[in-house]
Every structure is written in structure tokens, then in C-alpha cells.
């Protein structure tokens, strides 16, 4: 037993060293890396199989030979704020005398926070010890739980919940000043019976509520293969639980263990609570997951983030590309996030139609207001910014003003959406149609990835190429990861940290 615990703490020490040297950049589209741009500005119709529209996009009005240049894009907020807002049009110059469609990416960036500055944590480790976890998966879960404990400080609160067909709480909520004592409870765990995942998460939430505090980061870390078979077990019921916990200020980070884990269940729970989701094939995947989750993932700098975008009179919203459109009221688009991490950029991506203007004219596209609670001060803050474009007869000027960051986001979201449609066709048994959709998504993403030099687009293209040839459990998991929890996801205004 002593050897096992000693080995666990050696691994945890290595992880601490990794985190100390990490400078994570990052996540509404969430990204923990700067969002990449894409190549040719494709028309909406070319990207999707939606009905043709009469209004061209800016790019479809231009030839592809005109030169481009990088455009300097600066945040509109003071460095003193914990959140900066930066609305960026796809082109800061549009063609004169043309009615056209363009895109607006509203970036929201959390101020980077030193690891020692992070708010105190209230975390519950919920560990699956059901029969399906026997062997390597339970060993991985124990190792991961030890990694959690290694990241905590004396002012943090921790609890440990385990479940099989029933639920146990070997470590009720307590301060984390002596984590080595808690590892013994974890090391003694043995696999049991069936899988009451829903009840296990509920028990973890109950422990968190003992110290629930808006000035703490309240987090459940669920380690499981997600194969629930006792109590509520559908993705819909777990998504509803995620919604409910998210409203309380509790995020659930899920770590799927083993190739047979239920990606639908685990991603639904994480995405709806604004937690992160990771797929751990082996120990190296676990280390990467915790480097993200406990390096930057606990550095919450803003919560209860309310976004309001008001379009001006000469601009019309076509659609919101990566968030529910339920918050649209005429010229006003409203969205929200429960939290924003330090060093993370979340974004809202809009497709707009702009009325024709004369050469040399300037136009304000939109005004952006964001209100949030600053985790450092506890006060309610507001940041504001505006997005402007000017008009020119010169196609070269328009192309030179192109934002690679915006165009990669557009291509990624729309290409990913087509790939997700292929997943749905496959799950309906329409295999040949699914393969054609995968192949079409792969071609589109590859073209844009090459044009804009975007490895993120090329990686997603390769995934769709593999899926067109052979769709299996591992590629299915990668598609679910991209669906909601990567920078080109369709929900949660993009994606969470996790890749």
C-alpha cells in the first residue's frame, strides 16, 4: 500500500512541475489556445446545404488574388478589468455599393491569473467504482483523484464520493490541509456492482452545498466510464442535472475512462453545467487533462457573465452561429456564461447582412456591453466596446483587412456543424449518407485549413476523413468532443478547455 501511495505522489509531483511552467492561453466558443482563422471566406451556401440566398458574402464578391495583410486588433477594455471584450468583424473594410453578408466575432477574454492568485476551491471528487471499472480504469481513476488532491491548498475544501449500485462518502467535505490522509481512502477502493452515476453526482453536489460560496470555485470532478444503469441514465436526464447544478454555480468536469465510456452522457453533463470534458485513454491523457483543469481551469476570474450585442439600423442579424438564438429580440442579441477563466477567450459568432454604403463611408456594426461579477473584488462590473467597418471600392483593401481569427472560427464552426450532421445520419443508420457528409466536411475543412494555415481546421478535417472511411467508437468520441467542448463547437458559444 505504501508503495502505491508513494507512486501516486511521485506522479502528482511531476504534474505540479508541469503546471508551474504552463502558461495556458485559451475557451462561448471556448478556446485555451488563440482561435485560428480560416482561408477563403466561403459563402454561407457553400459551407452548408442551406437554401441559396441572394445576398452575397463579402468574400464571394472578391477575387482570390488580391493581397492580404495582418490587421492589428486591440481589446477595447482597460487592463485593470478581469474581462476584456473585443468585437472583431471578418473584414474591417467592406466593398462599397454592395449589400452583403459578413461575420462578427465577439471575443471575451479573462485576465490571466497566477496560479497562486486563484480563488479558493470547493471540489468534490466523484469516483465510479462499479464493476465495469474493474482493472485499468479504476487504477486510472485512483491516479486522477490523487492528482486532484495534489493541486489543492489548505484554504480549499474537498470531499470524495464513490458509487456503484449505491453511494458512499468516504471523505465528507473537509479542508484540504492534509491531502495524504485522503489518498488512503482512495487506494482502498475496490470495484463493486452496477452504476448509479446520477446519484453519485447528486451526492457530490450535496457535499459541495455544505460550503457553497460565490467566492469559491465550486466544482465536481467525475471520473467514470459513464455506463449508468441505476437510476436516471439517459443523456437527457444528465443534461437536465447539469442545467440544475449550473444554475447553483456548480460546474461538473467529466473524465471519461476507457474506449467504451458513454460520450453522450458525459459530455451532456459537462457541457450543460459549463464544466470541461476529457477522454483519457491512458495516464498521459490524464496528466494533460489535469494540467488544463487545475492549471487554468480553476482560475475563474468572472462569473454570471451577461452579454448584450445591439446591431445598428443598417445591419441585420442573419443567424447566431454558435449559440442558441433564443436570446434574439429584433436588433438585440443576448447571451450568457456562468463563468470565464483567466487566460481564456470565449466568443459569440454572428452572421450579419449589411446595407450598401458609399466608398469612404464608415459604419458602426454593433455595440457590445458585458456585465459580470469580478471574482477578485466580488463587485459587478461592466465593459463596453463597438465594432466598426469602412467601405472601399478596392477589393485589395477589403482582402487586406481580413481577420484570420474570425475566418478560422467561421470555417471551423460551419465545417464542424456538417460533421455533426454526419454523426446524426450515422446514428440513424443512414451510413452511406453519413460517409458522404463526412467526406464533404473533410474537404471543406482541408481547403480552409490550407488557405489560412490552420492546424485546428486540418486536424478536424483529418477526423472527418477517418470517419468517412471507418466510423468507430474512438472517432465517435472525438466527434462528441468537437460537438460542444472544443473551439468550433455548436453549443456553449464554442467550446470548453479540453484540447
C-alpha positions in Angstrom: 0.0 0.0 0.0 2.8 2.4 0.9 4.4 1.8 -2.5 1.2 2.6 -4.3 0.7 5.8 -2.4 4.3 6.8 -2.9 4.0 6.2 -6.7 0.8 8.3 -6.8 2.5 11.2 -5.2 5.5 11.0 -7.5 3.1 11.3 -10.4 1.4 14.2 -8.7 4.7 16.0 -8.1 5.5 15.6 -11.8 2.2 17.2 -12.6 2.9 20.1 -10.3 6.1 20.8 -12.1 4.3 20.7 -15.4 1.7 23.2 -14.2 4.3 25.5 -12.7 5.8 26.0 -16.2 2.5 26.3 -18.0 1.1 29.5 -19.4 -2.3 28.4 -20.7 -4.0 30.6 -23.2 -7.2 30.0 -24.2 -12.4 28.7 -24.2 -18.7 30.6 -25.9 -16.6 29.2 -28.5 -14.1 28.4 -25.6 -10.5 28.1 -26.5 -7.5 27.6 -24.4 -5.4 28.5 -27.5 -5.9 31.6 -29.6 -8.7 30.8 -32.1 -7.4 30.2 -35.5 -8.7 31.7 -38.7 -9.6 30.0 -42.0 -8.8 30.6 -45.6 -11.1 31.8 -48.3 -14.2 33.5 -46.9 -16.7 31.0 -48.0 -20.3 31.9 -48.8 -22.9 30.6 -46.3 -24.4 28.4 -49.0 -21.0 26.9 -50.0 -20.4 25.9 -46.4 -23.7 24.4 -45.7 -26.5 22.9 -47.7 -28.9 25.6 -46.7 -31.1 27.3 -49.3 -29.4 29.7 -51.6 -29.5 33.4 -50.7 -29.5 36.4 -53.0 -27.2 38.4 -50.7 -23.5 37.6 -51.3 -20.9 37.4 -48.6 -18.0 39.8 -48.7 -15.7 37.1 -49.8 -17.9 35.9 -52.7 -17.8 39.4 -54.0 -14.0 39.4 -54.2 -11.4 37.7 -56.3 -8.9 35.4 -54.6 -5.8 37.1 -56.0 -5.8 40.3 -54.1 -3.1 40.6 -51.4 -3.9 40.2 -47.7 -2.1 41.7 -44.7 -2.4 41.1 -41.0 -4.6 43.5 -39.2 -3.8 44.8 -35.7 -6.8 44.0 -33.3 -6.7 45.5 -29.9 -9.1 44.9 -27.0 -11.4 47.8 -26.1 -11.2 47.4 -22.3 -8.8 48.6 -19.6 -6.1 46.3 -18.5 -7.5 46.7 -15.0 -10.6 44.7 -15.7 -10.8 41.0 -15.2 -12.7 40.6 -18.5 -11.9 42.3 -21.8 -14.3 42.5 -24.8 -13.1 42.7 -28.3 -15.6 42.5 -31.2 -13.9 41.8 -34.5 -15.5 41.9 -38.0 -14.4 39.4 -40.6 -13.3 42.3 -42.7 -12.8 45.8 -41.2 -13.2 47.1 -44.8 -16.3 46.1 -46.9 -17.0 46.6 -50.6 -18.8 49.9 -51.4 -22.1 50.0 -53.2 -22.9 46.3 -52.4 -25.4 44.8 -50.0 -23.5 41.9 -48.5 -23.1 39.4 -45.7 -20.2 39.3 -43.2 -19.4 37.9 -39.8 -18.7 39.4 -36.4 -16.8 37.6 -33.7 -17.3 39.0 -30.2 -14.3 37.8 -28.2 -14.4 37.9 -24.3 -11.0 37.3 -22.6 -10.4 36.6 -19.0 -7.4 38.3 -17.4 -4.6 35.8 -16.9 -4.2 34.9 -13.3 -1.2 33.5 -11.5 -1.9 30.0 -10.0 -1.3 31.4 -6.5 -4.0 34.0 -7.1 -6.8 31.7 -7.9 -9.9 31.8 -5.7 -10.3 29.0 -3.1 -11.8 25.8 -4.4 -14.7 23.7 -3.1 -14.3 20.4 -5.0 -16.0 17.0 -4.8 -14.2 14.1 -6.4 -16.9 11.6 -7.5 -15.3 8.3 -8.4 -17.0 5.4 -10.2 -16.1 2.0 -8.6 -18.8 -0.1 -10.3 -18.0 -3.5 -11.8 -17.4 -2.0 -15.3 -14.5 0.0 -13.8 -12.5 -3.1 -12.7 -8.9 -3.2 -13.6 -7.1 -0.4 -15.5 -10.0 2.0 -15.5 -10.3 2.0 -11.6 -6.5 2.3 -11.4 -6.6 5.4 -13.7 -9.5 6.9 -11.6 -7.4 6.5 -8.4 -4.4 8.1 -10.0 -6.6 11.0 -11.3 -8.1 11.5 -7.8 -4.7 11.8 -6.4 -3.8 14.4 -9.0 -6.8 16.4 -7.8 -5.7 16.3 -4.2 -2.1 17.3 -5.2 -3.4 20.6 -6.6 -5.3 21.8 -3.5 -4.2 24.2 -0.8 -5.1 24.5 2.8 -7.9 27.0 2.2 -9.6 24.7 -0.2 -12.4 22.3 0.7 -12.5 18.7 -0.7 -14.8 15.7 -0.5 -14.7 12.3 -2.0 -17.8 10.4 -3.1 -17.8 6.8 -4.5 -20.6 4.9 -6.1 -21.5 1.6 -7.7 -25.2 0.5 -7.2 -25.2 2.7 -4.1 -23.3 5.7 -2.9 -20.7 6.1 -0.2 -19.0 9.3 1.1 -15.6 8.1 2.4 -14.4 11.7 2.8 -17.2 14.2 3.7 -16.4 17.9 2.9 -13.3 18.9 4.8 -10.3 21.3 4.5 -7.5 20.1 2.2 -4.6 20.8 4.6 -3.7 17.1 4.8 -4.3 15.5 1.4 -2.1 12.5 2.0 -4.6 11.2 4.5 -7.3 11.3 1.8 -5.3 9.1 -0.6 -5.6 6.1 1.8 -9.4 6.2 1.4 -9.0 6.2 -2.4 -6.3 3.5 -2.5 -8.5 1.1 -0.6 -11.4 1.2 -3.1 -12.4 -2.0 -4.8 -14.8 -2.5 -7.8 -18.4 -3.2 -6.8 -21.7 -3.7 -8.6 -23.8 -1.6 -11.0 -23.6 2.1 -11.8 -25.7 4.8 -10.0 -23.9 7.7 -11.8 -26.8 10.2 -11.3 -27.0 9.5 -7.6 -23.2 9.8 -7.3 -23.2 13.2 -8.8 -26.1 14.3 -6.6 -24.1 13.2 -3.6 -21.1 15.2 -4.7 -23.3 18.2 -5.1 -24.7 17.7 -1.6 -21.2 17.8 -0.2 -20.4 21.0 -2.1 -23.5 22.7 -0.8 -22.1 22.5 2.7 -19.6 25.1 1.7 -21.2 26.6 -1.4 -19.9 30.1 -1.8 -20.0 32.5 -4.7 -16.4 33.5 -3.9 -15.2 29.9 -4.2 -14.9 27.8 -7.3 -17.5 25.0 -6.8 -16.6 22.0 -8.9 -17.5 18.3 -9.2 -14.8 16.2 -10.9 -16.5 13.0 -12.1 -14.2 10.0 -13.0 -16.3 7.3 -14.8 -16.9 5.2 -17.9 -20.3 6.8 -17.9 -22.1 3.5 -18.3 -25.0 4.4 -15.9 -27.6 1.6 -15.3 -29.1 2.5 -11.9 -31.5 5.5 -11.6 -31.8 8.2 -14.3 -29.3 7.3 -17.0 -30.2 9.0 -20.3 -28.2 11.8 -21.8 -31.3 14.0 -21.4 -31.6 13.3 -17.7 -27.9 14.0 -17.1 -28.1 17.2 -19.2 -31.0 18.3 -17.0 -29.0 17.6 -13.9 -26.1 19.7 -15.5 -28.5 22.6 -16.1 -29.7 22.5 -12.5 -26.2 22.3 -11.0 -25.0 25.1 -13.3 -27.8 27.4 -12.0 -26.4 26.8 -8.5 -22.9 27.8 -9.6 -21.7 24.2 -9.6 -19.7 23.1 -12.7 -19.2 19.4 -13.4 -15.9 18.3 -15.1 -16.2 14.8 -16.5 -13.3 12.5 -17.3 -14.3 9.5 -19.5 -12.2 6.4 -18.9 -11.8 3.6 -21.4 -12.9 3.4 -25.1 -16.4 2.1 -24.1 -17.4 5.1 -22.0 -20.7 6.8 -22.8 -19.6 10.1 -24.5 -23.2 11.3 -24.8 -23.8 11.0 -21.1 -20.5 12.5 -20.0 -20.5 15.4 -22.5 -24.1 16.3 -21.8 -23.4 16.6 -18.0 -20.3 18.7 -18.5 -21.5 21.0 -21.3 -24.8 21.9 -19.6 -23.1 22.8 -16.4 -20.2 24.7 -18.2 -17.7 22.2 -16.9 -15.0 20.6 -19.0 -14.9 17.1 -20.6 -11.8 14.9 -21.2 -11.3 11.5 -22.7 -8.5 9.7 -21.0 -7.1 6.7 -23.0 -4.0 6.4 -20.7 -2.0 8.1 -17.9 -0.6 10.7 -20.3 -4.1 11.8 -21.2 -4.9 12.2 -17.5 -1.9 14.4 -17.0 -2.9 16.6 -19.9 -6.5 16.8 -18.6 -5.4 17.9 -15.1 -2.8 20.3 -16.5 -5.7 22.1 -18.1 -8.3 21.7 -15.4 -6.1 22.6 -12.4 -3.7 24.8 -14.2 -6.1 27.3 -15.8 -9.4 25.6 -15.4 -9.8 26.6 -11.7 -8.7 30.2 -12.4 -12.2 31.6 -12.7 -12.0 35.4 -13.0 -15.6 36.3 -13.9 -18.9 34.7 -13.2 -22.6 35.4 -14.2 -21.4 36.9 -17.4 -24.2 38.7 -19.3 -23.6 39.7 -23.0 -25.7 42.2 -24.9 -25.0 42.9 -28.6 -27.1 45.7 -30.2 -26.9 46.0 -34.0 -27.3 49.4 -35.7 -30.1 50.2 -38.1 -28.2 49.3 -41.4 -27.3 45.9 -40.1 -29.5 42.8 -39.9 -28.8 39.5 -38.0 -28.9 36.5 -40.3 -28.1 34.0 -37.5 -26.0 33.2 -34.4 -23.6 30.5 -35.5 -22.5 29.0 -32.1 -25.2 29.8 -29.5 -28.9 29.4 -29.1 -30.9 32.1 -30.9 -33.5 32.2 -28.1 -31.9 35.5 -26.8 -32.6 37.4 -30.1 -35.1 40.3 -29.9 -35.0 42.4 -33.0 -31.6 44.2 -33.2 -30.5 42.9 -29.8 -28.7 39.6 -29.1 -28.4 38.4 -25.5 -26.3 35.6 -24.3 -24.7 34.5 -21.0 -21.9 32.4 -19.4 -21.8 31.1 -15.9 -18.1 31.7 -15.7 -15.0 32.7 -17.6 -11.5 31.5 -16.8 -8.3 33.5 -16.7 -6.4 33.4 -20.0 -9.5 32.0 -21.8 -11.2 33.6 -24.7 -14.9 32.8 -25.2 -16.7 34.1 -28.3 -20.0 34.7 -29.8 -20.1 34.4 -33.6 -22.7 36.3 -35.7 -23.5 36.3 -39.4 -24.8 39.7 -40.5 -26.2 41.4 -43.5 -25.0 44.9 -44.2 -26.7 47.5 -46.4 -24.8 49.1 -49.2 -22.7 52.2 -48.4 -20.6 54.6 -50.4 -16.8 54.5 -50.9 -15.1 56.1 -47.9 -18.1 55.8 -45.6 -17.8 54.4 -42.1 -20.4 52.3 -40.3 -20.8 51.1 -36.7 -21.9 47.5 -36.9 -22.7 46.8 -33.3 -22.3 47.9 -29.7 -21.4 45.3 -27.1 -22.0 45.5 -23.4 -20.9 42.8 -20.9 -21.8 42.8 -17.2 -20.1 40.3 -14.9 -19.1 39.6 -11.3 -15.4 40.1 -10.7 -14.1 37.1 -8.7 -11.2 39.2 -7.3 -13.4 42.1 -5.9 -16.8 40.5 -5.8 -18.3 43.6 -7.4 -20.5 43.8 -10.5 -18.5 45.3 -13.4 -19.3 46.4 -17.0 -17.2 46.6 -20.1 -18.2 48.1 -23.4 -16.9 48.1 -27.0 -18.1 48.8 -30.5 -17.4 47.2 -33.9 -16.9 49.5 -37.0 -16.2 49.0 -40.6 -15.4 51.3 -43.5 -16.3 50.9 -47.2 -14.0 50.9 -50.2 -14.2 50.3 -54.0 -10.9 48.4 -53.7 -11.1 44.6 -53.4 -7.4 44.6 -52.4 -8.3 46.8 -49.4 -11.1 44.5 -48.4 -8.9 41.4 -48.5 -6.1 43.1 -46.7 -8.5 43.8 -43.9 -9.5 40.2 -43.4 -9.2 38.8 -39.9 -7.8 35.3 -40.0 -9.0 34.7 -36.4 -12.6 35.3 -37.4 -12.5 33.4 -40.7 -11.0 30.3 -39.0 -13.8 30.4 -36.4 -16.4 30.7 -39.1 -15.0 27.8 -41.2 -14.5 25.7 -38.1 -18.0 26.2 -36.7 -19.7 25.6 -40.0 -17.4 22.7 -41.1 -17.9 21.1 -37.7 -21.6 21.5 -37.9 -21.6 19.5 -41.1 -19.6 16.8 -39.5 -22.0 16.6 -36.6 -24.9 16.2 -39.1 -23.0 13.2 -40.5 -22.8 11.8 -37.0 -26.6 12.1 -36.7 -27.0 10.3 -40.0 -24.8 7.5 -38.9 -26.7 7.1 -35.6 -29.9 6.9 -37.7 -28.4 4.0 -39.7 -28.0 6.1 -42.9 -24.4 5.0 -43.3 -23.9 5.9 -47.0 -25.3 9.5 -46.5 -23.2 9.9 -43.4 -20.0 9.0 -45.3 -20.7 11.5 -48.0 -21.3 14.2 -45.4 -18.1 13.3 -43.5 -16.2 13.5 -46.8 -17.7 16.9 -47.8 -16.9 18.3 -44.3 -13.3 17.0 -44.6 -12.8 18.6 -48.0 -14.2 22.0 -46.9 -12.1 22.0 -43.7 -9.0 20.9 -45.5 -9.4 23.7 -48.1 -9.8 26.4 -45.4 -7.1 24.9 -43.2 -4.6 25.1 -46.0 -5.7 28.6 -47.0 -5.4 30.0 -43.5 -2.6 27.8 -42.3 -4.8 26.5 -39.5 -3.7 23.2 -37.9 -7.0 23.2 -35.9 -9.0 23.1 -39.1 -6.7 20.5 -40.6 -7.0 18.3 -37.5 -10.8 18.4 -37.7 -10.5 17.6 -41.4 -8.5 14.5 -40.7 -11.1 13.4 -38.2 -13.8 13.7 -40.8 -11.6 11.9 -43.4 -11.2 9.0 -40.9 -14.9 8.9 -40.2 -15.7 8.8 -43.9 -13.6 5.7 -44.2 -14.4 4.0 -41.0 -16.6 5.3 -38.1 -15.8 3.6 -34.8 -16.0 4.1 -31.1 -12.8 6.2 -30.9 -13.8 8.6 -33.8 -17.3 8.9 -32.3 -15.7 10.1 -29.0 -13.6 12.6 -30.9 -16.7 14.0 -32.7 -18.5 14.4 -29.4 -15.5 16.3 -28.1 -15.7 18.6 -31.0 -19.5 19.0 -30.8 -19.7 21.1 -27.7 -16.4 21.2 -26.0 -13.9 22.5 -28.5 -13.3 25.9 -30.1 -15.6 25.0 -33.0 -18.5 23.6 -31.0 -22.1 24.4 -31.7 -23.2 24.9 -28.1 -21.8 26.9 -25.1 -20.7 29.7 -27.5 -18.0 27.4 -28.7 -16.1 25.0 -26.6 -14.5 24.4 -23.2 -11.0 23.8 -22.3 -10.0 20.3 -23.1 -7.9 20.1 -26.1 
